[in-house]
Amino acid sequence: MTLLEEMLSHLREVQGSDLHLKPRAVPHVRVDGELRLAPFEALEPGVVEALAAEVFAADRLEELAERGEVSGALGLPGIGRFRVSVHRQRGSLAMVLRQVPPEVPDLDALGLSPQLDRFAEEVSGLVLITGAPGSGKSTTVAALVDRINRRRSCHILTIEDPIEALHADIEAIVTQREIGSDTTSYGAAVRSGLRQDADVMFVGEVNDVETARAVLLAAQVGHLVISTMQAANISDTLVRFIDLFPVSEQASAREVLVGVLRGVVSQRLLERADGKGRIPALEILVGTSRVIDCISDPLLLHNLDRVLADGRYHGMQTLDQALLELTRDGMVSLGDALAVSSNPEGLRISLSEAGVGASL
């Protein structure tokens, strides 16, 4: 067994999510959100370079030398599948490997809101799954794609960097394309997908104006587009999406967005109160008429939190409403809930009104 296989086997054994490697440092693993020392010696200079050469083909190593960073996927029989990111730091290379769940997770098993199941029933429009890095966006999307795959006879096209969860054809035909090896960019692949009879598209991340234009067009002409963004909350998601466009295009982009937006899910991962893994807390927006009014006029965006709070009938909720339920049900600790709350004092009051002790 190679050194890399030994370290990744350890990551799997401790049920960790990430393995961090850099020269002259002991490898670390992230378990339930916390970084821990792994039982290996500090890596000698040149080891990460050698590991990168094991993972990537010559053309990707050339890209690494030119750009200072490269990402891809690695599958090891009997160990698992991993997302690999290598980057230059202080004149040497560092590497982070993230474990991809061996099986595509089920929406219900993840403890996600029933509203996500309703998003899987949409036939057109745009659904955004957002959050910070490591918040579980990829897992949520994989479960959402799997739910569609099990229910609908359709063509699902995924465009990823890199491909993480592998989807077998069930009821749907699933085509998976990887940036770098199968296509040059998200935007190019989405535009090509318009000619590939795709009913559903998963676009790995909206992070530039080319991709933003492409996903709006695809949603506008009748495809269901699911994508992710890095954003702190739903309001931040909407602002960041529109800000990708030049100022001269923002009004028209906002007009298209309100016409195609079906929903936004912003998620955080919190440690379970029983210490057995982590659980998501979701802020959920559904594209109702009141939501559209808030997005259409930037001056009304500050009303969005109230619309979310009042929209439980439509499947909406704020982050604090999700935290209230998780804390009340004993799923997360009060301290962890308050640490991520957008309004800790308001959450304390709500907990108190719900009969849950809110004193630390």
C-alpha atoms as a printed R data frame, in Angstrom:
    type eleno elety resid chain resno       x      y       z
1   ATOM     1    CA   MET     A     1   0.000  0.000   0.000
2   ATOM     2    CA   THR     A     2   1.408  3.394  -0.975
3   ATOM     3    CA   LEU     A     3   1.713  6.297   1.449
4   ATOM     4    CA   LEU     A     4  -1.223  8.059  -0.172
5   ATOM     5    CA   GLU     A     5  -3.369  4.934   0.089
6   ATOM     6    CA   GLU     A     6  -2.410  4.560   3.774
7   ATOM     7    CA   MET     A     7  -3.380  8.146   4.556
8   ATOM     8    CA   LEU     A     8  -6.656  7.932   2.663
9   ATOM     9    CA   SER     A     9  -7.475  4.623   4.340
10  ATOM    10    CA   HIS     A    10  -6.976  6.363   7.679
11  ATOM    11    CA   LEU     A    11  -9.283  9.192   6.549
12  ATOM    12    CA   ARG     A    12 -11.940  6.632   5.721
13  ATOM    13    CA   GLU     A    13 -11.472  4.756   9.020
14  ATOM    14    CA   VAL     A    14 -11.994  7.894  11.121
15  ATOM    15    CA   GLN     A    15 -14.923  8.950   8.900
16  ATOM    16    CA   GLY     A    16 -13.174 12.178   8.026
17  ATOM    17    CA   SER     A    17 -14.016 14.526   5.191
18  ATOM    18    CA   ASP     A    18 -10.640 16.005   4.205
19  ATOM    19    CA   LEU     A    19  -6.935 15.148   4.240
20  ATOM    20    CA   HIS     A    20  -4.470 18.074   4.334
21  ATOM    21    CA   LEU     A    21  -0.881 17.592   3.169
22  ATOM    22    CA   LYS     A    22   2.031 20.027   2.970
23  ATOM    23    CA   PRO     A    23   5.829 19.801   3.267
24  ATOM    24    CA   ARG     A    24   7.469 19.630   6.704
25  ATOM    25    CA   ALA     A    25   4.071 19.221   8.385
26  ATOM    26    CA   VAL     A    26   2.248 16.257   9.881
27  ATOM    27    CA   PRO     A    27  -0.818 15.337   7.774
28  ATOM    28    CA   HIS     A    28  -4.133 16.498   9.214
29  ATOM    29    CA   VAL     A    29  -7.657 15.128   8.770
30  ATOM    30    CA   ARG     A    30 -10.931 16.948   9.239
31  ATOM    31    CA   VAL     A    31 -13.487 14.972  11.262
32  ATOM    32    CA   ASP     A    32 -16.912 16.454  11.991
33  ATOM    33    CA   GLY     A    33 -15.589 19.877  11.057
34  ATOM    34    CA   GLU     A    34 -12.491 19.750  13.304
35  ATOM    35    CA   LEU     A    35  -8.894 19.378  12.075
36  ATOM    36    CA   ARG     A    36  -6.928 16.633  13.821
37  ATOM    37    CA   LEU     A    37  -3.381 15.312  13.570
38  ATOM    38    CA   ALA     A    38  -3.101 12.083  11.590
39  ATOM    39    CA   PRO     A    39  -0.777  9.280  12.801
40  ATOM    40    CA   PHE     A    40   1.937  9.890  10.203
41  ATOM    41    CA   GLU     A    41   5.353 11.520  10.177
42  ATOM    42    CA   ALA     A    42   5.828 15.042   8.853
43  ATOM    43    CA   LEU     A    43   6.143 14.986   5.064
44  ATOM    44    CA   GLU     A    44   9.608 15.505   3.619
45  ATOM    45    CA   PRO     A    45  10.108 18.135   0.891
46  ATOM    46    CA   GLY     A    46   9.189 16.743  -2.505
47  ATOM    47    CA   VAL     A    47   6.669 14.209  -1.180
48  ATOM    48    CA   VAL     A    48   3.596 16.228  -2.191
49  ATOM    49    CA   GLU     A    49   5.097 16.769  -5.654
50  ATOM    50    CA   ALA     A    50   5.511 12.996  -5.973
51  ATOM    51    CA   LEU     A    51   1.947 12.399  -4.803
52  ATOM    52    CA   ALA     A    52   0.631 14.909  -7.337
53  ATOM    53    CA   ALA     A    53   2.468 12.996 -10.063
54  ATOM    54    CA   GLU     A    54   0.665  9.834  -8.926
55  ATOM    55    CA   VAL     A    55  -2.738 11.488  -9.206
56  ATOM    56    CA   PHE     A    56  -2.542 13.703 -12.292
57  ATOM    57    CA   ALA     A    57  -1.627 13.050 -15.911
58  ATOM    58    CA   ALA     A    58   1.163 14.983 -17.611
59  ATOM    59    CA   ASP     A    59  -1.118 17.632 -19.125
60  ATOM    60    CA   ARG     A    60  -2.663 18.445 -15.727
61  ATOM    61    CA   LEU     A    61   0.811 18.669 -14.165
62  ATOM    62    CA   GLU     A    62   1.705 21.177 -16.873
63  ATOM    63    CA   GLU     A    63  -1.403 23.150 -15.907
64  ATOM    64    CA   LEU     A    64  -0.263 23.020 -12.282
65  ATOM    65    CA   ALA     A    65   3.163 24.338 -13.230
66  ATOM    66    CA   GLU     A    66   1.631 27.145 -15.293
67  ATOM    67    CA   ARG     A    67  -1.267 28.214 -13.061
68  ATOM    68    CA   GLY     A    68  -0.063 27.168  -9.618
69  ATOM    69    CA   GLU     A    69  -3.165 25.062  -8.935
70  ATOM    70    CA   VAL     A    70  -5.089 22.133 -10.342
71  ATOM    71    CA   SER     A    71  -8.012 19.979  -9.234
72  ATOM    72    CA   GLY     A    72  -9.374 16.610 -10.187
73  ATOM    73    CA   ALA     A    73 -10.788 13.344  -8.909
74  ATOM    74    CA   LEU     A    74  -9.129 10.163  -7.683
75  ATOM    75    CA   GLY     A    75 -10.708  6.739  -7.317
76  ATOM    76    CA   LEU     A    76  -8.935  3.975  -5.374
77  ATOM    77    CA   PRO     A    77 -10.474  0.466  -5.363
78  ATOM    78    CA   GLY     A    78 -11.357 -0.634  -1.860
79  ATOM    79    CA   ILE     A    79 -10.674  2.817  -0.414
80  ATOM    80    CA   GLY     A    80 -12.969  5.324  -2.084
81  ATOM    81    CA   ARG     A    81 -13.314  8.307  -4.360
82  ATOM    82    CA   PHE     A    82 -11.809 11.702  -3.590
83  ATOM    83    CA   ARG     A    83 -11.782 15.258  -4.893
84  ATOM    84    CA   VAL     A    84  -8.161 16.433  -5.132
85  ATOM    85    CA   SER     A    85  -6.900 20.025  -5.042
86  ATOM    86    CA   VAL     A    86  -3.183 20.789  -5.383
87  ATOM    87    CA   HIS     A    87  -1.811 24.310  -5.077
88  ATOM    88    CA   ARG     A    88   1.542 26.055  -4.811
89  ATOM    89    CA   GLN     A    89   2.383 27.660  -1.479
90  ATOM    90    CA   ARG     A    90   5.670 29.254  -0.420
91  ATOM    91    CA   GLY     A    91   7.460 27.737  -3.400
92  ATOM    92    CA   SER     A    92   6.284 24.161  -2.790
93  ATOM    93    CA   LEU     A    93   3.072 22.206  -3.255
94  ATOM    94    CA   ALA     A    94   0.257 21.464  -0.819
95  ATOM    95    CA   MET     A    95  -2.646 19.074  -1.361
96  ATOM    96    CA   VAL     A    96  -6.171 18.673   0.006
97  ATOM    97    CA   LEU     A    97  -8.184 15.537  -0.704
98  ATOM    98    CA   ARG     A    98 -11.900 15.464   0.108
99  ATOM    99    CA   GLN     A    99 -13.725 12.169   0.471
100 ATOM   100    CA   VAL     A   100 -16.766 11.675  -1.749
101 ATOM   101    CA   PRO     A   101 -19.493  9.517  -0.149
102 ATOM   102    CA   PRO     A   102 -19.250  5.975  -1.583
103 ATOM   103    CA   GLU     A   103 -22.969  5.929  -2.318
104 ATOM   104    CA   VAL     A   104 -25.192  8.722  -3.533
105 ATOM   105    CA   PRO     A   105 -27.064  9.832  -0.393
106 ATOM   106    CA   ASP     A   106 -30.826  9.915  -0.058
107 ATOM   107    CA   LEU     A   107 -32.536 13.266   0.517
108 ATOM   108    CA   ASP     A   108 -34.583 11.948   3.412
109 ATOM   109    CA   ALA     A   109 -31.626 10.187   5.058
110 ATOM   110    CA   LEU     A   110 -29.710 13.475   5.046
111 ATOM   111    CA   GLY     A   111 -32.419 15.110   7.131
112 ATOM   112    CA   LEU     A   112 -33.145 17.733   4.478
113 ATOM   113    CA   SER     A   113 -36.404 19.645   4.192
114 ATOM   114    CA   PRO     A   114 -39.304 18.146   2.211
115 ATOM   115    CA   GLN     A   115 -39.102 21.309   0.103
116 ATOM   116    CA   LEU     A   116 -36.042 19.891  -1.654
117 ATOM   117    CA   ASP     A   117 -38.157 16.968  -2.764
118 ATOM   118    CA   ARG     A   118 -40.566 19.486  -4.279
119 ATOM   119    CA   PHE     A   119 -37.681 21.177  -6.092
120 ATOM   120    CA   ALA     A   120 -36.900 17.779  -7.641
121 ATOM   121    CA   GLU     A   121 -40.393 17.854  -9.189
122 ATOM   122    CA   GLU     A   122 -39.727 21.095 -11.080
123 ATOM   123    CA   VAL     A   123 -39.435 20.690 -14.850
124 ATOM   124    CA   SER     A   124 -37.794 24.040 -15.631
125 ATOM   125    CA   GLY     A   125 -36.205 27.009 -13.928
126 ATOM   126    CA   LEU     A   126 -33.221 27.576 -11.643
127 ATOM   127    CA   VAL     A   127 -32.504 26.083  -8.205
128 ATOM   128    CA   LEU     A   128 -29.406 27.298  -6.319
129 ATOM   129    CA   ILE     A   129 -27.760 25.386  -3.471
130 ATOM   130    CA   THR     A   130 -25.435 27.731  -1.592
131 ATOM   131    CA   GLY     A   131 -23.218 27.948   1.447
132 ATOM   132    CA   ALA     A   132 -19.616 28.199   2.553
133 ATOM   133    CA   PRO     A   133 -16.990 25.667   1.408
134 ATOM   134    CA   GLY     A   134 -17.492 22.442   3.336
135 ATOM   135    CA   SER     A   135 -21.157 23.118   4.069
136 ATOM   136    CA   GLY     A   136 -22.348 20.000   2.253
137 ATOM   137    CA   LYS     A   137 -23.537 21.588  -1.005
138 ATOM   138    CA   SER     A   138 -22.139 18.784  -3.180
139 ATOM   139    CA   THR     A   139 -23.829 16.124  -1.046
140 ATOM   140    CA   THR     A   140 -27.177 17.920  -1.217
141 ATOM   141    CA   VAL     A   141 -26.949 18.312  -4.986
142 ATOM   142    CA   ALA     A   142 -25.977 14.654  -5.452
143 ATOM   143    CA   ALA     A   143 -29.047 13.609  -3.459
144 ATOM   144    CA   LEU     A   144 -31.257 15.979  -5.454
145 ATOM   145    CA   VAL     A   145 -29.955 14.650  -8.783
146 ATOM   146    CA   ASP     A   146 -30.415 11.078  -7.528
147 ATOM   147    CA   ARG     A   147 -34.033 11.806  -6.576
148 ATOM   148    CA   ILE     A   148 -34.736 13.077 -10.108
149 ATOM   149    CA   ASN     A   149 -32.871 10.103 -11.568
150 ATOM   150    CA   ARG     A   150 -35.113  7.689  -9.649
151 ATOM   151    CA   ARG     A   151 -38.369  9.395 -10.605
152 ATOM   152    CA   ARG     A   152 -38.204 10.756 -14.131
153 ATOM   153    CA   SER     A   153 -37.489  9.380 -17.567
154 ATOM   154    CA   CYS     A   154 -35.306 12.244 -18.751
155 ATOM   155    CA   HIS     A   155 -31.760 13.230 -19.708
156 ATOM   156    CA   ILE     A   156 -29.680 14.627 -16.834
157 ATOM   157    CA   LEU     A   157 -26.444 16.421 -17.761
158 ATOM   158    CA   THR     A   158 -23.939 17.194 -15.008
159 ATOM   159    CA   ILE     A   159 -21.025 19.566 -15.550
160 ATOM   160    CA   GLU     A   160 -18.513 19.343 -12.725
161 ATOM   161    CA   ASP     A   161 -14.984 20.319 -11.682
162 ATOM   162    CA   PRO     A   162 -14.231 17.539 -10.944
163 ATOM   163    CA   ILE     A   163 -16.888 14.833 -11.177
164 ATOM   164    CA   GLU     A   164 -17.635 13.688  -7.633
165 ATOM   165    CA   ALA     A   165 -20.677 11.445  -7.171
166 ATOM   166    CA   LEU     A   166 -21.092  8.888  -9.952
167 ATOM   167    CA   HIS     A   167 -24.695  8.464 -11.095
168 ATOM   168    CA   ALA     A   168 -25.793  5.267 -12.838
169 ATOM   169    CA   ASP     A   169 -28.736  5.379 -15.232
170 ATOM   170    CA   ILE     A   170 -31.906  4.475 -13.300
171 ATOM   171    CA   GLU     A   171 -35.053  6.031 -14.730
172 ATOM   172    CA   ALA     A   172 -33.030  8.780 -16.395
173 ATOM   173    CA   ILE     A   173 -30.025  8.806 -18.712
174 ATOM   174    CA   VAL     A   174 -27.177 10.595 -16.914
175 ATOM   175    CA   THR     A   175 -24.300 12.222 -18.795
176 ATOM   176    CA   GLN     A   176 -21.425 13.526 -16.658
177 ATOM   177    CA   ARG     A   177 -18.832 15.937 -18.048
178 ATOM   178    CA   GLU     A   178 -15.716 17.186 -16.309
179 ATOM   179    CA   ILE     A   179 -14.112 20.602 -16.764
180 ATOM   180    CA   GLY     A   180 -10.654 20.204 -18.241
181 ATOM   181    CA   SER     A   181 -10.972 16.689 -19.619
182 ATOM   182    CA   ASP     A   182 -14.415 16.814 -21.289
183 ATOM   183    CA   THR     A   183 -15.080 20.533 -21.785
184 ATOM   184    CA   THR     A   184 -13.301 23.851 -21.382
185 ATOM   185    CA   SER     A   185 -15.686 25.700 -19.054
186 ATOM   186    CA   TYR     A   186 -19.079 25.633 -17.366
187 ATOM   187    CA   GLY     A   187 -20.458 28.238 -19.752
188 ATOM   188    CA   ALA     A   188 -19.326 26.371 -22.868
189 ATOM   189    CA   ALA     A   189 -20.708 23.079 -21.569
190 ATOM   190    CA   VAL     A   190 -24.101 24.600 -20.700
191 ATOM   191    CA   ARG     A   191 -24.422 26.175 -24.146
192 ATOM   192    CA   SER     A   192 -23.488 22.829 -25.684
193 ATOM   193    CA   GLY     A   193 -26.044 21.134 -23.436
194 ATOM   194    CA   LEU     A   194 -28.784 23.151 -25.098
195 ATOM   195    CA   ARG     A   195 -28.102 21.035 -28.204
196 ATOM   196    CA   GLN     A   196 -27.798 17.710 -26.350
197 ATOM   197    CA   ASP     A   197 -31.463 17.189 -25.459
198 ATOM   198    CA   ALA     A   198 -30.797 17.684 -21.754
199 ATOM   199    CA   ASP     A   199 -33.884 18.054 -19.573
200 ATOM   200    CA   VAL     A   200 -32.003 18.679 -16.319
201 ATOM   201    CA   MET     A   201 -28.569 20.283 -15.940
202 ATOM   202    CA   PHE     A   202 -26.390 20.357 -12.871
203 ATOM   203    CA   VAL     A   203 -23.759 23.084 -13.212
204 ATOM   204    CA   GLY     A   204 -21.039 22.682 -10.590
205 ATOM   205    CA   GLU     A   205 -20.727 26.337  -9.620
206 ATOM   206    CA   VAL     A   206 -21.838 29.744 -10.840
207 ATOM   207    CA   ASN     A   207 -18.675 31.772 -10.316
208 ATOM   208    CA   ASP     A   208 -18.339 34.029 -13.368
209 ATOM   209    CA   VAL     A   209 -20.508 36.026 -15.730
210 ATOM   210    CA   GLU     A   210 -20.181 33.519 -18.585
211 ATOM   211    CA   THR     A   211 -21.648 30.760 -16.426
212 ATOM   212    CA   ALA     A   212 -24.329 33.037 -14.980
213 ATOM   213    CA   ARG     A   213 -25.485 34.037 -18.474
214 ATOM   214    CA   ALA     A   214 -25.518 30.403 -19.599
215 ATOM   215    CA   VAL     A   215 -27.566 29.059 -16.664
216 ATOM   216    CA   LEU     A   216 -30.131 31.860 -17.009
217 ATOM   217    CA   LEU     A   217 -30.490 31.111 -20.718
218 ATOM   218    CA   ALA     A   218 -30.857 27.371 -20.114
219 ATOM   219    CA   ALA     A   219 -33.490 27.934 -17.426
220 ATOM   220    CA   GLN     A   220 -35.260 30.511 -19.578
221 ATOM   221    CA   VAL     A   221 -35.657 28.163 -22.546
222 ATOM   222    CA   GLY     A   222 -37.168 25.360 -20.468
223 ATOM   223    CA   HIS     A   223 -34.464 23.341 -18.726
224 ATOM   224    CA   LEU     A   224 -34.293 22.651 -15.000
225 ATOM   225    CA   VAL     A   225 -30.893 23.967 -13.920
226 ATOM   226    CA   ILE     A   226 -29.407 23.144 -10.514
227 ATOM   227    CA   SER     A   227 -26.221 24.881  -9.474
228 ATOM   228    CA   THR     A   228 -24.195 25.963  -6.453
229 ATOM   229    CA   MET     A   229 -22.654 29.201  -5.249
230 ATOM   230    CA   GLN     A   230 -20.449 30.152  -2.330
231 ATOM   231    CA   ALA     A   231 -22.469 32.606  -0.275
232 ATOM   232    CA   ALA     A   232 -23.234 33.306   3.375
233 ATOM   233    CA   ASN     A   233 -27.027 33.293   3.102
234 ATOM   234    CA   ILE     A   234 -29.868 33.698   0.632
235 ATOM   235    CA   SER     A   235 -29.697 37.490   0.409
236 ATOM   236    CA   ASP     A   236 -25.952 37.268  -0.185
237 ATOM   237    CA   THR     A   237 -26.569 34.646  -2.880
238 ATOM   238    CA   LEU     A   238 -28.916 36.911  -4.832
239 ATOM   239    CA   VAL     A   239 -26.629 39.928  -4.538
240 ATOM   240    CA   ARG     A   240 -23.579 37.919  -5.603
241 ATOM   241    CA   PHE     A   241 -25.422 36.415  -8.571
242 ATOM   242    CA   ILE     A   242 -26.498 39.793  -9.932
243 ATOM   243    CA   ASP     A   243 -23.095 41.346  -9.184
244 ATOM   244    CA   LEU     A   244 -21.453 38.840 -11.529
245 ATOM   245    CA   PHE     A   245 -22.913 40.874 -14.399
246 ATOM   246    CA   PRO     A   246 -21.590 44.230 -15.620
247 ATOM   247    CA   VAL     A   247 -23.606 47.138 -14.231
248 ATOM   248    CA   SER     A   248 -25.115 47.739 -17.663
249 ATOM   249    CA   GLU     A   249 -26.583 44.196 -17.678
250 ATOM   250    CA   GLN     A   250 -27.727 43.902 -14.085
251 ATOM   251    CA   ALA     A   251 -31.274 45.180 -14.579
252 ATOM   252    CA   SER     A   252 -31.965 42.738 -17.423
253 ATOM   253    CA   ALA     A   253 -30.265 39.877 -15.532
254 ATOM   254    CA   ARG     A   254 -32.466 40.559 -12.503
255 ATOM   255    CA   GLU     A   255 -35.544 40.533 -14.734
256 ATOM   256    CA   VAL     A   256 -34.620 37.118 -16.160
257 ATOM   257    CA   LEU     A   257 -33.696 35.774 -12.707
258 ATOM   258    CA   VAL     A   258 -37.082 36.552 -11.181
259 ATOM   259    CA   GLY     A   259 -38.743 34.794 -14.087
260 ATOM   260    CA   VAL     A   260 -36.798 31.528 -13.752
261 ATOM   261    CA   LEU     A   261 -35.899 31.274 -10.058
262 ATOM   262    CA   ARG     A   262 -37.628 28.313  -8.422
263 ATOM   263    CA   GLY     A   263 -35.713 28.292  -5.172
264 ATOM   264    CA   VAL     A   264 -32.539 28.884  -3.188
265 ATOM   265    CA   VAL     A   265 -31.251 26.690  -0.361
266 ATOM   266    CA   SER     A   266 -28.506 28.112   1.865
267 ATOM   267    CA   GLN     A   267 -27.046 25.593   4.268
268 ATOM   268    CA   ARG     A   268 -24.770 25.279   7.293
269 ATOM   269    CA   LEU     A   269 -23.439 22.102   8.856
270 ATOM   270    CA   LEU     A   270 -23.520 21.813  12.649
271 ATOM   271    CA   GLU     A   271 -22.192 19.126  14.938
272 ATOM   272    CA   ARG     A   272 -24.925 16.848  16.223
273 ATOM   273    CA   ALA     A   273 -25.591 17.137  19.933
274 ATOM   274    CA   ASP     A   274 -24.910 13.409  20.360
275 ATOM   275    CA   GLY     A   275 -21.517 13.774  18.670
276 ATOM   276    CA   LYS     A   276 -22.479 11.373  15.865
277 ATOM   277    CA   GLY     A   277 -21.618 13.415  12.802
278 ATOM   278    CA   ARG     A   278 -23.097 16.657  11.525
279 ATOM   279    CA   ILE     A   279 -26.545 17.856  10.523
280 ATOM   280    CA   PRO     A   280 -27.609 20.594   8.077
281 ATOM   281    CA   ALA     A   281 -29.481 23.756   9.011
282 ATOM   282    CA   LEU     A   282 -31.248 25.135   5.948
283 ATOM   283    CA   GLU     A   283 -32.473 28.567   4.936
284 ATOM   284    CA   ILE     A   284 -34.978 28.083   2.101
285 ATOM   285    CA   LEU     A   285 -36.457 30.458  -0.462
286 ATOM   286    CA   VAL     A   286 -39.256 29.537  -2.870
287 ATOM   287    CA   GLY     A   287 -39.960 31.745  -5.872
288 ATOM   288    CA   THR     A   288 -43.338 33.131  -4.802
289 ATOM   289    CA   SER     A   289 -44.794 36.464  -5.927
290 ATOM   290    CA   ARG     A   290 -43.654 38.187  -2.693
291 ATOM   291    CA   VAL     A   291 -40.120 36.872  -3.218
292 ATOM   292    CA   ILE     A   292 -40.150 38.093  -6.803
293 ATOM   293    CA   ASP     A   293 -41.173 41.562  -5.610
294 ATOM   294    CA   CYS     A   294 -38.202 41.648  -3.206
295 ATOM   295    CA   ILE     A   295 -35.707 40.557  -5.871
296 ATOM   296    CA   SER     A   296 -37.102 42.782  -8.620
297 ATOM   297    CA   ASP     A   297 -36.452 45.947  -6.628
298 ATOM   298    CA   PRO     A   298 -33.019 46.048  -4.937
299 ATOM   299    CA   LEU     A   299 -34.424 48.521  -2.412
300 ATOM   300    CA   LEU     A   300 -36.846 45.844  -1.179
301 ATOM   301    CA   LEU     A   301 -34.265 43.108  -0.700
302 ATOM   302    CA   HIS     A   302 -34.026 43.928   3.014
303 ATOM   303    CA   ASN     A   303 -37.618 42.614   3.348
304 ATOM   304    CA   LEU     A   304 -36.568 39.128   2.267
305 ATOM   305    CA   ASP     A   305 -35.940 37.766   5.776
306 ATOM   306    CA   ARG     A   306 -39.499 38.656   6.796
307 ATOM   307    CA   VAL     A   307 -40.881 37.043   3.628
308 ATOM   308    CA   LEU     A   308 -38.928 33.864   4.381
309 ATOM   309    CA   ALA     A   309 -40.111 33.833   7.992
310 ATOM   310    CA   ASP     A   310 -43.749 34.268   6.926
311 ATOM   311    CA   GLY     A   311 -43.528 31.743   4.086
312 ATOM   312    CA   ARG     A   312 -43.696 28.429   5.952
313 ATOM   313    CA   TYR     A   313 -46.857 27.499   4.028
314 ATOM   314    CA   HIS     A   314 -44.820 27.631   0.811
315 ATOM   315    CA   GLY     A   315 -41.904 25.659   2.285
316 ATOM   316    CA   MET     A   316 -39.715 28.643   3.168
317 ATOM   317    CA   GLN     A   317 -37.780 29.189   6.364
318 ATOM   318    CA   THR     A   318 -35.014 31.362   7.777
319 ATOM   319    CA   LEU     A   319 -31.808 29.966   9.199
320 ATOM   320    CA   ASP     A   320 -32.953 30.883  12.707
321 ATOM   321    CA   GLN     A   321 -36.237 29.010  12.235
322 ATOM   322    CA   ALA     A   322 -34.218 25.938  11.259
323 ATOM   323    CA   LEU     A   323 -31.920 26.392  14.262
324 ATOM   324    CA   LEU     A   324 -34.927 26.764  16.558
325 ATOM   325    CA   GLU     A   325 -36.315 23.407  15.449
326 ATOM   326    CA   LEU     A   326 -32.952 21.633  15.640
327 ATOM   327    CA   THR     A   327 -32.259 22.976  19.138
328 ATOM   328    CA   ARG     A   328 -35.781 22.328  20.395
329 ATOM   329    CA   ASP     A   329 -35.572 18.735  19.152
330 ATOM   330    CA   GLY     A   330 -32.206 18.200  20.829
331 ATOM   331    CA   MET     A   331 -30.377 17.694  17.542
332 ATOM   332    CA   VAL     A   332 -27.819 20.472  18.082
333 ATOM   333    CA   SER     A   333 -26.528 22.225  21.178
334 ATOM   334    CA   LEU     A   334 -27.663 25.694  22.133
335 ATOM   335    CA   GLY     A   335 -24.114 27.016  21.931
336 ATOM   336    CA   ASP     A   336 -23.591 25.738  18.392
337 ATOM   337    CA   ALA     A   337 -26.947 27.144  17.274
338 ATOM   338    CA   LEU     A   338 -26.212 30.593  18.719
339 ATOM   339    CA   ALA     A   339 -22.734 30.574  17.132
340 ATOM   340    CA   VAL     A   340 -24.155 30.472  13.580
341 ATOM   341    CA   SER     A   341 -27.390 32.378  14.169
342 ATOM   342    CA   SER     A   342 -27.906 35.639  12.293
343 ATOM   343    CA   ASN     A   343 -29.739 36.986  15.356
344 ATOM   344    CA   PRO     A   344 -28.575 35.155  18.516
345 ATOM   345    CA   GLU     A   345 -30.665 37.268  20.895
346 ATOM   346    CA   GLY     A   346 -33.777 36.736  18.804
347 ATOM   347    CA   LEU     A   347 -33.079 33.006  18.753
348 ATOM   348    CA   ARG     A   348 -32.749 32.994  22.552
349 ATOM   349    CA   ILE     A   349 -36.128 34.678  22.877
350 ATOM   350    CA   SER     A   350 -37.752 32.233  20.429
351 ATOM   351    CA   LEU     A   351 -36.303 29.279  22.321
352 ATOM   352    CA   SER     A   352 -37.548 30.672  25.594
353 ATOM   353    CA   GLU     A   353 -41.028 31.147  24.143
354 ATOM   354    CA   ALA     A   354 -40.877 27.551  22.923
355 ATOM   355    CA   GLY     A   355 -40.116 26.395  26.454
356 ATOM   356    CA   VAL     A   356 -36.462 25.610  25.807
357 ATOM   357    CA   GLY     A   357 -33.963 26.935  28.365
358 ATOM   358    CA   ALA     A   358 -31.858 29.554  26.591
359 ATOM   359    CA   SER     A   359 -29.289 30.464  29.173
360 ATOM   360    CA   LEU     A   360 -25.672 29.525  28.686
